[in-house]
Amino acid sequence: MKTFLAKKETVQPKWHIIDAEGQVLGRMAVKIANVLRGRHKATYTPHVDTGDYVIVVNAEKIVVTGKKEEQNSYMFFSGFVGGESYRSFSEQRVRNPQFIIEHAVKGMLPKNRLARQMLTKLRVFAGPEHTHEAQTPTPLPL
């Protein structure tokens, strides 16, 4: 029996949509990362991007457990001496809620060129509307 290896030319990605309202951040990020990698398909091949596109709506209504709302912080660096700045989770939720989900999913993907390519297939929107109706996304059960 020969091992099946998918080829880039034969992969046909689908579009999925996820409503983040009331979803726990970490558990949802794992599901999104697996769909972006293609782990949910029988044709999964580690060195080929076999994943699908994922649209996340209502990013501002994500839920975290425990004291992460107050204790989690995100660090940004301007590149200059003393240019570190920190934002708490709640402040980041108000300022840029899409970043929270993108940051969590990025941490769950492998650290290589292929993962950076996979991350471009993630589209996150703060509110309930999105701009991808033409792709007819199917709801992804969580």
N, CA, C and O atoms as a GROMACS GRO file, in nm:
protein
  568
    1MET      N    1   0.084  -0.118   0.000
    1MET     CA    2   0.000   0.000   0.000
    1MET      C    3   0.088   0.124   0.000
    1MET      O    4   0.184   0.133   0.077
    2LYS      N    5   0.056   0.220  -0.086
    2LYS     CA    6   0.134   0.342  -0.095
    2LYS      C    7   0.072   0.450  -0.006
    2LYS      O    8  -0.049   0.457   0.012
    3THR      N    9   0.158   0.534   0.048
    3THR     CA   10   0.112   0.645   0.130
    3THR      C   11   0.062   0.756   0.039
    3THR      O   12   0.128   0.793  -0.058
    4PHE      N   13  -0.055   0.809   0.071
    4PHE     CA   14  -0.113   0.918  -0.009
    4PHE      C   15  -0.053   1.050   0.037
    4PHE      O   16  -0.052   1.080   0.156
    5LEU      N   17  -0.003   1.129  -0.056
    5LEU     CA   18   0.047   1.263  -0.029
    5LEU      C   19  -0.026   1.361  -0.120
    5LEU      O   20  -0.022   1.348  -0.242
    6ALA      N   21  -0.091   1.457  -0.059
    6ALA     CA   22  -0.166   1.556  -0.137
    6ALA      C   23  -0.070   1.648  -0.211
    6ALA      O   24   0.043   1.671  -0.167
    7LYS      N   25  -0.117   1.701  -0.323
    7LYS     CA   26  -0.039   1.797  -0.400
    7LYS      C   27  -0.110   1.932  -0.395
    7LYS      O   28  -0.232   1.939  -0.382
    8LYS      N   29  -0.033   2.037  -0.405
    8LYS     CA   30  -0.088   2.172  -0.395
    8LYS      C   31  -0.192   2.198  -0.504
    8LYS      O   32  -0.290   2.269  -0.480
    9GLU      N   33  -0.172   2.141  -0.621
    9GLU     CA   34  -0.262   2.165  -0.733
    9GLU      C   35  -0.398   2.097  -0.716
    9GLU      O   36  -0.498   2.145  -0.771
   10THR      N   37  -0.404   1.988  -0.642
   10THR     CA   38  -0.529   1.911  -0.629
   10THR      C   39  -0.614   1.954  -0.511
   10THR      O   40  -0.728   1.909  -0.497
   11VAL      N   41  -0.562   2.041  -0.424
   11VAL     CA   42  -0.637   2.082  -0.305
   11VAL      C   43  -0.745   2.182  -0.346
   11VAL      O   44  -0.719   2.278  -0.418
   12GLN      N   45  -0.867   2.157  -0.299
   12GLN     CA   46  -0.979   2.247  -0.325
   12GLN      C   47  -1.031   2.298  -0.191
   12GLN      O   48  -1.110   2.230  -0.125
   13PRO      N   49  -0.989   2.418  -0.150
   13PRO     CA   50  -1.030   2.469  -0.020
   13PRO      C   51  -1.177   2.511  -0.017
   13PRO      O   52  -1.231   2.557  -0.118
   14LYS      N   53  -1.239   2.495   0.099
   14LYS     CA   54  -1.376   2.537   0.122
   14LYS      C   55  -1.374   2.656   0.218
   14LYS      O   56  -1.270   2.686   0.277
   15TRP      N   57  -1.486   2.722   0.232
   15TRP     CA   58  -1.499   2.835   0.324
   15TRP      C   59  -1.591   2.796   0.438
   15TRP      O   60  -1.698   2.740   0.416
   16HIS      N   61  -1.549   2.825   0.560
   16HIS     CA   62  -1.627   2.797   0.680
   16HIS      C   63  -1.646   2.927   0.757
   16HIS      O   64  -1.562   3.017   0.750
   17ILE      N   65  -1.756   2.936   0.830
   17ILE     CA   66  -1.781   3.053   0.914
   17ILE      C   67  -1.805   3.007   1.057
   17ILE      O   68  -1.869   2.905   1.082
   18ILE      N   69  -1.752   3.085   1.152
   18ILE     CA   70  -1.767   3.055   1.294
   18ILE      C   71  -1.819   3.180   1.364
   18ILE      O   72  -1.768   3.290   1.343
   19ASP      N   73  -1.922   3.162   1.447
   19ASP     CA   74  -1.972   3.272   1.530
   19ASP      C   75  -1.904   3.261   1.665
   19ASP      O   76  -1.925   3.164   1.738
   20ALA      N   77  -1.823   3.360   1.701
   20ALA     CA   78  -1.742   3.355   1.823
   20ALA      C   79  -1.819   3.398   1.947
   20ALA      O   80  -1.764   3.396   2.057
   21GLU      N   81  -1.944   3.436   1.933
   21GLU     CA   82  -2.021   3.484   2.048
   21GLU      C   83  -2.039   3.373   2.151
   21GLU      O   84  -2.098   3.269   2.122
   22GLY      N   85  -1.987   3.396   2.272
   22GLY     CA   86  -1.999   3.301   2.380
   22GLY      C   87  -1.902   3.185   2.374
   22GLY      O   88  -1.909   3.096   2.460
   23GLN      N   89  -1.811   3.181   2.278
   23GLN     CA   90  -1.714   3.072   2.265
   23GLN      C   91  -1.590   3.101   2.350
   23GLN      O   92  -1.549   3.216   2.364
   24VAL      N   93  -1.532   2.996   2.407
   24VAL     CA   94  -1.409   3.009   2.484
   24VAL      C   95  -1.293   3.024   2.386
   24VAL      O   96  -1.281   2.947   2.290
   25LEU      N   97  -1.207   3.121   2.410
   25LEU     CA   98  -1.102   3.159   2.316
   25LEU      C   99  -1.009   3.043   2.280
   25LEU      O  100  -0.990   3.015   2.161
   26GLY      N  101  -0.953   2.975   2.377
   26GLY     CA  102  -0.855   2.870   2.350
   26GLY      C  103  -0.914   2.751   2.276
   26GLY      O  104  -0.853   2.699   2.183
   27ARG      N  105  -1.032   2.709   2.317
   27ARG     CA  106  -1.095   2.594   2.253
   27ARG      C  107  -1.133   2.625   2.109
   27ARG      O  108  -1.122   2.540   2.021
   28MET      N  109  -1.178   2.747   2.085
   28MET     CA  110  -1.214   2.786   1.949
   28MET      C  111  -1.088   2.799   1.863
   28MET      O  112  -1.090   2.762   1.746
   29ALA      N  113  -0.980   2.852   1.920
   29ALA     CA  114  -0.856   2.869   1.845
   29ALA      C  115  -0.798   2.736   1.800
   29ALA      O  116  -0.740   2.727   1.692
   30VAL      N  117  -0.812   2.632   1.881
   30VAL     CA  118  -0.764   2.498   1.844
   30VAL      C  119  -0.840   2.448   1.722
   30VAL      O  120  -0.779   2.396   1.628
   31LYS      N  121  -0.972   2.463   1.723
   31LYS     CA  122  -1.054   2.417   1.609
   31LYS      C  123  -1.017   2.494   1.482
   31LYS      O  124  -1.006   2.436   1.374
   32ILE      N  125  -0.999   2.626   1.496
   32ILE     CA  126  -0.965   2.707   1.380
   32ILE      C  127  -0.828   2.667   1.324
   32ILE      O  128  -0.812   2.654   1.203
   33ALA      N  129  -0.731   2.646   1.412
   33ALA     CA  130  -0.597   2.608   1.368
   33ALA      C  131  -0.600   2.474   1.295
   33ALA      O  132  -0.530   2.456   1.195
   34ASN      N  133  -0.678   2.380   1.344
   34ASN     CA  134  -0.687   2.249   1.278
   34ASN      C  135  -0.752   2.259   1.140
   34ASN      O  136  -0.712   2.189   1.047
   35VAL      N  137  -0.853   2.345   1.126
   35VAL     CA  138  -0.918   2.363   0.995
   35VAL      C  139  -0.822   2.434   0.899
   35VAL      O  140  -0.817   2.398   0.781
   36LEU      N  141  -0.747   2.533   0.948
   36LEU     CA  142  -0.652   2.603   0.862
   36LEU      C  143  -0.542   2.509   0.813
   36LEU      O  144  -0.496   2.521   0.699
   37ARG      N  145  -0.501   2.415   0.897
   37ARG     CA  146  -0.397   2.319   0.858
   37ARG      C  147  -0.452   2.207   0.770
   37ARG      O  148  -0.378   2.148   0.691
   38GLY      N  149  -0.582   2.177   0.781
   38GLY     CA  150  -0.642   2.069   0.705
   38GLY      C  151  -0.647   1.939   0.783
   38GLY      O  152  -0.666   1.833   0.723
   39ARG      N  153  -0.631   1.945   0.913
   39ARG     CA  154  -0.630   1.824   0.995
   39ARG      C  155  -0.766   1.755   1.000
   39ARG      O  156  -0.775   1.638   1.038
   40HIS      N  157  -0.872   1.825   0.962
   40HIS     CA  158  -1.006   1.768   0.964
   40HIS      C  159  -1.035   1.688   0.838
   40HIS      O  160  -1.142   1.628   0.826
   41LYS      N  161  -0.943   1.685   0.743
   41LYS     CA  162  -0.963   1.614   0.616
   41LYS      C  163  -0.885   1.484   0.614
   41LYS      O  164  -0.782   1.471   0.681
   42ALA      N  165  -0.933   1.388   0.537
   42ALA     CA  166  -0.861   1.262   0.521
   42ALA      C  167  -0.738   1.279   0.435
   42ALA      O  168  -0.648   1.195   0.438
   43THR      N  169  -0.731   1.387   0.358
   43THR     CA  170  -0.618   1.410   0.268
   43THR      C  171  -0.509   1.495   0.333
   43THR      O  172  -0.425   1.551   0.263
   44TYR      N  173  -0.509   1.507   0.466
   44TYR     CA  174  -0.412   1.591   0.536
   44TYR      C  175  -0.270   1.545   0.507
   44TYR      O  176  -0.237   1.427   0.520
   45THR      N  177  -0.187   1.639   0.467
   45THR     CA  178  -0.044   1.615   0.443
   45THR      C  179   0.032   1.727   0.513
   45THR      O  180   0.005   1.844   0.486
   46PRO      N  181   0.127   1.695   0.603
   46PRO     CA  182   0.191   1.800   0.684
   46PRO      C  183   0.265   1.906   0.605
   46PRO      O  184   0.269   2.022   0.646
   47HIS      N  185   0.325   1.870   0.491
   47HIS     CA  186   0.407   1.966   0.418
   47HIS      C  187   0.333   2.037   0.306
   47HIS      O  188   0.394   2.111   0.229
   48VAL      N  189   0.200   2.016   0.296
   48VAL     CA  190   0.119   2.081   0.194
   48VAL      C  191   0.004   2.154   0.263
   48VAL      O  192  -0.054   2.103   0.359
   49ASP      N  193  -0.028   2.272   0.214
   49ASP     CA  194  -0.139   2.348   0.270
   49ASP      C  195  -0.270   2.292   0.219
   49ASP      O  196  -0.319   2.332   0.114
   50THR      N  197  -0.330   2.198   0.295
   50THR     CA  198  -0.455   2.134   0.256
   50THR      C  199  -0.574   2.192   0.330
   50THR      O  200  -0.684   2.138   0.323
   51GLY      N  201  -0.554   2.302   0.401
   51GLY     CA  202  -0.658   2.359   0.486
   51GLY      C  203  -0.763   2.439   0.411
   51GLY      O  204  -0.754   2.461   0.290
   52ASP      N  205  -0.862   2.482   0.488
   52ASP     CA  206  -0.973   2.560   0.435
   52ASP      C  207  -0.967   2.703   0.488
   52ASP      O  208  -0.890   2.734   0.578
   53TYR      N  209  -1.049   2.789   0.429
   53TYR     CA  210  -1.062   2.927   0.474
   53TYR      C  211  -1.158   2.932   0.592
   53TYR      O  212  -1.256   2.857   0.596
   54VAL      N  213  -1.131   3.020   0.688
   54VAL     CA  214  -1.216   3.034   0.806
   54VAL      C  215  -1.250   3.182   0.824
   54VAL      O  216  -1.161   3.268   0.824
   55ILE      N  217  -1.380   3.210   0.840
   55ILE     CA  218  -1.428   3.344   0.870
   55ILE      C  219  -1.481   3.341   1.013
   55ILE      O  220  -1.562   3.255   1.047
   56VAL      N  221  -1.436   3.434   1.097
   56VAL     CA  222  -1.482   3.443   1.235
   56VAL      C  223  -1.555   3.575   1.250
   56VAL      O  224  -1.500   3.681   1.220
   57VAL      N  225  -1.679   3.569   1.296
   57VAL     CA  226  -1.757   3.691   1.322
   57VAL      C  227  -1.782   3.703   1.472
   57VAL      O  228  -1.768   3.606   1.546
   58ASN      N  229  -1.819   3.823   1.515
   58ASN     CA  230  -1.843   3.856   1.657
   58ASN      C  231  -1.720   3.831   1.743
   58ASN      O  232  -1.731   3.771   1.850
   59ALA      N  233  -1.604   3.876   1.698
   59ALA     CA  234  -1.480   3.856   1.773
   59ALA      C  235  -1.480   3.931   1.906
   59ALA      O  236  -1.412   3.891   2.000
   60GLU      N  237  -1.556   4.038   1.914
   60GLU     CA  238  -1.558   4.116   2.037
   60GLU      C  239  -1.635   4.047   2.149
   60GLU      O  240  -1.625   4.088   2.265
   61LYS      N  241  -1.710   3.942   2.117
   61LYS     CA  242  -1.791   3.873   2.219
   61LYS      C  243  -1.730   3.740   2.261
   61LYS      O  244  -1.801   3.652   2.309
   62ILE      N  245  -1.599   3.726   2.245
   62ILE     CA  246  -1.528   3.604   2.284
   62ILE      C  247  -1.522   3.597   2.437
   62ILE      O  248  -1.525   3.700   2.505
   63VAL      N  249  -1.514   3.476   2.491
   63VAL     CA  250  -1.513   3.455   2.635
   63VAL      C  251  -1.382   3.390   2.675
   63VAL      O  252  -1.331   3.304   2.603
   64VAL      N  253  -1.327   3.430   2.789
   64VAL     CA  254  -1.211   3.363   2.848
   64VAL      C  255  -1.249   3.318   2.988
   64VAL      O  256  -1.335   3.379   3.052
   65THR      N  257  -1.185   3.212   3.035
   65THR     CA  258  -1.218   3.157   3.165
   65THR      C  259  -1.121   3.209   3.270
   65THR      O  260  -1.014   3.260   3.238
   66GLY      N  261  -1.159   3.194   3.395
   66GLY     CA  262  -1.070   3.233   3.505
   66GLY      C  263  -1.049   3.383   3.511
   66GLY      O  264  -1.139   3.461   3.481
   67LYS      N  265  -0.928   3.422   3.550
   67LYS     CA  266  -0.894   3.564   3.566
   67LYS      C  267  -0.817   3.619   3.446
   67LYS      O  268  -0.749   3.721   3.457
   68LYS      N  269  -0.827   3.551   3.332
   68LYS     CA  270  -0.751   3.594   3.214
   68LYS      C  271  -0.793   3.732   3.166
   68LYS      O  272  -0.713   3.804   3.106
   69GLU      N  273  -0.916   3.769   3.190
   69GLU     CA  274  -0.965   3.902   3.148
   69GLU      C  275  -0.880   4.013   3.209
   69GLU      O  276  -0.852   4.113   3.143
   70GLU      N  277  -0.840   3.998   3.335
   70GLU     CA  278  -0.761   4.100   3.402
   70GLU      C  279  -0.611   4.073   3.393
   70GLU      O  280  -0.532   4.167   3.387
   71GLN      N  281  -0.570   3.945   3.391
   71GLN     CA  282  -0.428   3.912   3.403
   71GLN      C  283  -0.354   3.903   3.270
   71GLN      O  284  -0.235   3.933   3.265
   72ASN      N  285  -0.422   3.862   3.162
   72ASN     CA  286  -0.354   3.850   3.034
   72ASN      C  287  -0.315   3.987   2.981
   72ASN      O  288  -0.392   4.082   2.991
   73SER      N  289  -0.196   3.995   2.924
   73SER     CA  290  -0.155   4.120   2.861
   73SER      C  291  -0.077   4.088   2.734
   73SER      O  292  -0.014   3.983   2.722
   74TYR      N  293  -0.084   4.180   2.640
   74TYR     CA  294  -0.016   4.166   2.512
   74TYR      C  295   0.095   4.269   2.505
   74TYR      O  296   0.073   4.386   2.537
   75MET      N  297   0.216   4.227   2.464
   75MET     CA  298   0.332   4.315   2.459
   75MET      C  299   0.357   4.357   2.315
   75MET      O  300   0.352   4.275   2.223
   76PHE      N  301   0.383   4.486   2.295
   76PHE     CA  302   0.417   4.540   2.165
   76PHE      C  303   0.550   4.612   2.177
   76PHE      O  304   0.580   4.671   2.281
   77PHE      N  305   0.630   4.607   2.073
   77PHE     CA  306   0.763   4.669   2.077
   77PHE      C  307   0.781   4.754   1.952
   77PHE      O  308   0.764   4.705   1.840
   78SER      N  309   0.816   4.881   1.972
   78SER     CA  310   0.829   4.974   1.860
   78SER      C  311   0.960   4.957   1.786
   78SER      O  312   0.973   5.002   1.672
   79GLY      N  313   1.060   4.892   1.848
   79GLY     CA  314   1.190   4.877   1.787
   79GLY      C  315   1.292   4.976   1.841
   79GLY      O  316   1.411   4.963   1.813
   80PHE      N  317   1.246   5.072   1.918
   80PHE     CA  318   1.334   5.171   1.979
   80PHE      C  319   1.362   5.135   2.124
   80PHE      O  320   1.288   5.057   2.184
   81VAL      N  321   1.467   5.192   2.181
   81VAL     CA  322   1.501   5.167   2.321
   81VAL      C  323   1.387   5.218   2.409
   81VAL      O  324   1.343   5.332   2.395
   82GLY      N  325   1.341   5.131   2.498
   82GLY     CA  326   1.231   5.168   2.587
   82GLY      C  327   1.097   5.171   2.517
   82GLY      O  328   1.002   5.230   2.568
   83GLY      N  329   1.088   5.109   2.402
   83GLY     CA  330   0.966   5.114   2.322
   83GLY      C  331   0.869   5.002   2.350
   83GLY      O  332   0.784   4.972   2.266
   84GLU      N  333   0.878   4.938   2.467
   84GLU     CA  334   0.784   4.833   2.503
   84GLU      C  335   0.655   4.894   2.554
   84GLU      O  336   0.658   4.991   2.630
   85SER      N  337   0.544   4.838   2.512
   85SER     CA  338   0.416   4.879   2.568
   85SER      C  339   0.331   4.755   2.587
   85SER      O  340   0.343   4.657   2.512
   86TYR      N  341   0.246   4.760   2.687
   86TYR     CA  342   0.162   4.646   2.722
   86TYR      C  343   0.016   4.689   2.718
   86TYR      O  344  -0.019   4.801   2.755
   87ARG      N  345  -0.069   4.596   2.673
   87ARG     CA  346  -0.213   4.618   2.676
   87ARG      C  347  -0.279   4.500   2.744
   87ARG      O  348  -0.244   4.385   2.716
   88SER      N  349  -0.373   4.527   2.832
   88SER     CA  350  -0.446   4.419   2.898
   88SER      C  351  -0.545   4.357   2.798
   88SER      O  352  -0.573   4.414   2.693
   89PHE      N  353  -0.596   4.242   2.834
   89PHE     CA  354  -0.690   4.171   2.748
   89PHE      C  355  -0.815   4.255   2.725
   89PHE      O  356  -0.863   4.266   2.612
   90SER      N  357  -0.868   4.315   2.832
   90SER     CA  358  -0.991   4.394   2.818
   90SER      C  359  -0.968   4.519   2.735
   90SER      O  360  -1.055   4.558   2.657
   91GLU      N  361  -0.851   4.582   2.748
   91GLU     CA  362  -0.819   4.700   2.667
   91GLU      C  363  -0.803   4.660   2.520
   91GLU      O  364  -0.845   4.734   2.431
   92GLN      N  365  -0.742   4.545   2.495
   92GLN     CA  366  -0.724   4.496   2.358
   92GLN      C  367  -0.859   4.460   2.295
   92GLN      O  368  -0.879   4.479   2.175
   93ARG      N  369  -0.951   4.408   2.376
   93ARG     CA  370  -1.084   4.373   2.326
   93ARG      C  371  -1.157   4.498   2.275
   93ARG      O  372  -1.229   4.492   2.175
   94VAL      N  373  -1.138   4.610   2.344
   94VAL     CA  374  -1.203   4.734   2.301
   94VAL      C  375  -1.132   4.791   2.178
   94VAL      O  376  -1.198   4.837   2.085
   95ARG      N  377  -1.000   4.790   2.179
   95ARG     CA  378  -0.922   4.856   2.074
   95ARG      C  379  -0.916   4.776   1.944
   95ARG      O  380  -0.939   4.831   1.836
   96ASN      N  381  -0.886   4.645   1.952
   96ASN     CA  382  -0.870   4.563   1.832
   96ASN      C  383  -0.905   4.418   1.865
   96ASN      O  384  -0.815   4.337   1.889
   97PRO      N  385  -1.034   4.383   1.867
   97PRO     CA  386  -1.073   4.247   1.906
   97PRO      C  387  -1.028   4.138   1.808
   97PRO      O  388  -1.017   4.022   1.847
   98GLN      N  389  -1.003   4.174   1.681
   98GLN     CA  390  -0.958   4.075   1.584
   98GLN      C  391  -0.821   4.021   1.621
   98GLN      O  392  -0.792   3.903   1.598
   99PHE      N  393  -0.736   4.106   1.678
   99PHE     CA  394  -0.599   4.066   1.712
   99PHE      C  395  -0.598   3.952   1.813
   99PHE      O  396  -0.510   3.866   1.807
  100ILE      N  397  -0.693   3.950   1.906
  100ILE     CA  398  -0.696   3.847   2.011
  100ILE      C  399  -0.707   3.708   1.949
  100ILE      O  400  -0.633   3.617   1.986
  101ILE      N  401  -0.799   3.692   1.855
  101ILE     CA  402  -0.819   3.561   1.792
  101ILE      C  403  -0.703   3.528   1.700
  101ILE      O  404  -0.657   3.414   1.699
  102GLU      N  405  -0.656   3.624   1.622
  102GLU     CA  406  -0.543   3.599   1.532
  102GLU      C  407  -0.419   3.558   1.610
  102GLU      O  408  -0.345   3.469   1.567
  103HIS      N  409  -0.395   3.622   1.723
  103HIS     CA  410  -0.277   3.593   1.806
  103HIS      C  411  -0.287   3.452   1.866
  103HIS      O  412  -0.188   3.380   1.870
  104ALA      N  413  -0.407   3.413   1.912
  104ALA     CA  414  -0.426   3.280   1.970
  104ALA      C  415  -0.409   3.170   1.865
  104ALA      O  416  -0.346   3.068   1.892
  105VAL      N  417  -0.464   3.192   1.746
  105VAL     CA  418  -0.454   3.091   1.639
  105VAL      C  419  -0.310   3.081   1.589
  105VAL      O  420  -0.262   2.971   1.563
  106LYS      N  421  -0.242   3.196   1.576
  106LYS     CA  422  -0.104   3.196   1.528
  106LYS      C  423  -0.014   3.116   1.621
  106LYS      O  424   0.078   3.048   1.575
  107GLY      N  425  -0.039   3.123   1.751
  107GLY     CA  426   0.041   3.048   1.847
  107GLY      C  427   0.019   2.898   1.839
  107GLY      O  428   0.103   2.822   1.886
  108MET      N  429  -0.092   2.854   1.779
  108MET     CA  430  -0.123   2.712   1.769
  108MET      C  431  -0.083   2.651   1.635
  108MET      O  432  -0.101   2.532   1.613
  109LEU      N  433  -0.030   2.732   1.546
  109LEU     CA  434   0.019   2.682   1.417
  109LEU      C  435   0.169   2.658   1.428
  109LEU      O  436   0.234   2.719   1.513
  110PRO      N  437   0.225   2.573   1.344
  110PRO     CA  438   0.370   2.553   1.345
  110PRO      C  439   0.442   2.682   1.306
  110PRO      O  440   0.385   2.769   1.241
  111LYS      N  441   0.567   2.693   1.348
  111LYS     CA  442   0.643   2.816   1.322
  111LYS      C  443   0.728   2.796   1.196
  111LYS      O  444   0.846   2.764   1.206
  112ASN      N  445   0.668   2.816   1.081
  112ASN     CA  446   0.741   2.804   0.954
  112ASN      C  447   0.670   2.883   0.845
  112ASN      O  448   0.567   2.947   0.871
  113ARG      N  449   0.724   2.880   0.722
  113ARG     CA  450   0.666   2.956   0.612
  113ARG      C  451   0.526   2.907   0.577
  113ARG      O  452   0.439   2.987   0.541
  114LEU      N  453   0.503   2.778   0.588
  114LEU     CA  454   0.374   2.722   0.554
  114LEU      C  455   0.265   2.773   0.649
  114LEU      O  456   0.153   2.799   0.606
  115ALA      N  457   0.299   2.787   0.776
  115ALA     CA  458   0.202   2.837   0.874
  115ALA      C  459   0.168   2.983   0.847
  115ALA      O  460   0.053   3.024   0.865
  116ARG      N  461   0.266   3.062   0.804
  116ARG     CA  462   0.238   3.202   0.772
  116ARG      C  463   0.145   3.210   0.652
  116ARG      O  464   0.062   3.301   0.643
  117GLN      N  465   0.157   3.117   0.560
  117GLN     CA  466   0.067   3.111   0.445
  117GLN      C  467  -0.073   3.068   0.489
  117GLN      O  468  -0.173   3.119   0.439
  118MET      N  469  -0.080   2.974   0.584
  118MET     CA  470  -0.210   2.928   0.635
  118MET      C  471  -0.283   3.040   0.708
  118MET      O  472  -0.405   3.050   0.701
  119LEU      N  473  -0.209   3.124   0.778
  119LEU     CA  474  -0.270   3.230   0.857
  119LEU      C  475  -0.339   3.334   0.768
  119LEU      O  476  -0.428   3.405   0.815
  120THR      N  477  -0.299   3.343   0.642
  120THR     CA  478  -0.365   3.437   0.552
  120THR      C  479  -0.506   3.390   0.515
  120THR      O  480  -0.584   3.467   0.459
  121LYS      N  481  -0.539   3.265   0.545
  121LYS     CA  482  -0.673   3.212   0.515
  121LYS      C  483  -0.770   3.234   0.631
  121LYS      O  484  -0.883   3.186   0.627
  122LEU      N  485  -0.726   3.306   0.734
  122LEU     CA  486  -0.811   3.338   0.848
  122LEU      C  487  -0.861   3.481   0.833
  122LEU      O  488  -0.780   3.573   0.820
  123ARG      N  489  -0.992   3.500   0.836
  123ARG     CA  490  -1.052   3.633   0.826
  123ARG      C  491  -1.135   3.654   0.952
  123ARG      O  492  -1.228   3.578   0.979
  124VAL      N  493  -1.102   3.758   1.029
  124VAL     CA  494  -1.169   3.784   1.157
  124VAL      C  495  -1.239   3.920   1.149
  124VAL      O  496  -1.181   4.018   1.103
  125PHE      N  497  -1.365   3.923   1.194
  125PHE     CA  498  -1.445   4.045   1.194
  125PHE      C  499  -1.498   4.069   1.334
  125PHE      O  500  -1.542   3.975   1.402
  126ALA      N  501  -1.495   4.195   1.378
  126ALA     CA  502  -1.537   4.229   1.514
  126ALA      C  503  -1.688   4.213   1.531
  126ALA      O  504  -1.733   4.168   1.636
  127GLY      N  505  -1.765   4.250   1.432
  127GLY     CA  506  -1.910   4.246   1.442
  127GLY      C  507  -1.971   4.126   1.371
  127GLY      O  508  -1.898   4.036   1.329
  128PRO      N  509  -2.104   4.125   1.357
  128PRO     CA  510  -2.172   4.011   1.295
  128PRO      C  511  -2.165   4.009   1.142
  128PRO      O  512  -2.192   3.905   1.081
  129GLU      N  513  -2.129   4.122   1.077
  129GLU     CA  514  -2.123   4.125   0.930
  129GLU      C  515  -1.984   4.089   0.881
  129GLU      O  516  -1.884   4.115   0.947
  130HIS      N  517  -1.979   4.027   0.763
  130HIS     CA  518  -1.852   3.997   0.698
  130HIS      C  519  -1.866   4.022   0.548
  130HIS      O  520  -1.977   4.036   0.496
  131THR      N  521  -1.753   4.029   0.479
  131THR     CA  522  -1.754   4.067   0.338
  131THR      C  523  -1.736   3.948   0.244
  131THR      O  524  -1.693   3.967   0.130
  132HIS      N  525  -1.767   3.827   0.289
  132HIS     CA  526  -1.741   3.708   0.208
  132HIS      C  527  -1.868   3.629   0.178
  132HIS      O  528  -1.865   3.506   0.177
  133GLU      N  529  -1.979   3.697   0.154
  133GLU     CA  530  -2.102   3.628   0.119
  133GLU      C  531  -2.089   3.554  -0.014
  133GLU      O  532  -2.151   3.450  -0.034
  134ALA      N  533  -2.009   3.607  -0.105
  134ALA     CA  534  -1.994   3.548  -0.238
  134ALA      C  535  -1.931   3.409  -0.232
  134ALA      O  536  -1.952   3.329  -0.323
  135GLN      N  537  -1.855   3.380  -0.127
  135GLN     CA  538  -1.790   3.249  -0.115
  135GLN      C  539  -1.883   3.144  -0.055
  135GLN      O  540  -1.845   3.027  -0.047
  136THR      N  541  -2.001   3.182  -0.014
  136THR     CA  542  -2.101   3.095   0.048
  136THR      C  543  -2.038   3.003   0.155
  136THR      O  544  -2.029   2.882   0.136
  137PRO      N  545  -1.993   3.062   0.268
  137PRO     CA  546  -1.932   2.980   0.372
  137PRO      C  547  -2.035   2.893   0.444
  137PRO      O  548  -2.150   2.932   0.462
  138THR      N  549  -1.990   2.774   0.483
  138THR     CA  550  -2.075   2.684   0.560
  138THR      C  551  -2.043   2.697   0.708
  138THR      O  552  -1.926   2.712   0.745
  139PRO      N  553  -2.145   2.690   0.796
  139PRO     CA  554  -2.118   2.702   0.939
  139PRO      C  555  -2.033   2.584   0.988
  139PRO      O  556  -2.058   2.469   0.952
  140LEU      N  557  -1.934   2.614   1.070
  140LEU     CA  558  -1.846   2.510   1.124
  140LEU      C  559  -1.891   2.479   1.266
  140LEU      O  560  -1.888   2.567   1.351
  141PRO      N  561  -1.931   2.356   1.295
  141PRO     CA  562  -1.975   2.323   1.431
  141PRO      C  563  -1.856   2.319   1.528
  141PRO      O  564  -1.750   2.266   1.494
  142LEU      N  565  -1.876   2.375   1.648
  142LEU     CA  566  -1.770   2.375   1.747
  142LEU      C  567  -1.802   2.283   1.861
  142LEU      O  568  -1.723   2.271   1.955
   0.00000   0.00000   0.00000
